[in-house]
Amino acid sequence: QGFLARLRGLLELKIFQYNITFGLYMLDPWERWVFNIAALVTLTLLVYSAYTQIVSPLWMAVAEGEGGSPGAWLAKLFPIKPLINGHRDDL
C-alpha cells in the first residue's frame, strides 16, 4: 500500500468514528449536511472569538513592549483592579 492509500484509510476511519460518536449515521444525508454546517459555523465562531479576545490583545501587549513579564501581559489582557478594604475604589 502506498502513502495515499493509508492516508485515505485513516481519513475514512476518522469520518466513521465522527459519524458514530455523534450519531450521524442514523440521519438522512441532508440532515447530516445541516448538522455538519452548524458544527463548522460554531467551531469557526469559537476560533474567531478566541483569537480576537485572547491572542490579538496578547500580541498587542507584546508589541507595545509593556514589561517583559507575563504578569504585565495578563494585566493588559484582564484589567481587573484589586479589592481594597473589601471594595474597589473606582466604583
Secondary structure, 3 states (H helix, E strand, C coil): CCHHHHHHHHHHHHHHHHHHHCCHHHCCHHHHHHHHHHHHHHHHHHHHHHHHHHHHHHHHHHHHCCCCCHHHHHHHHCCCCCCECCECCCC
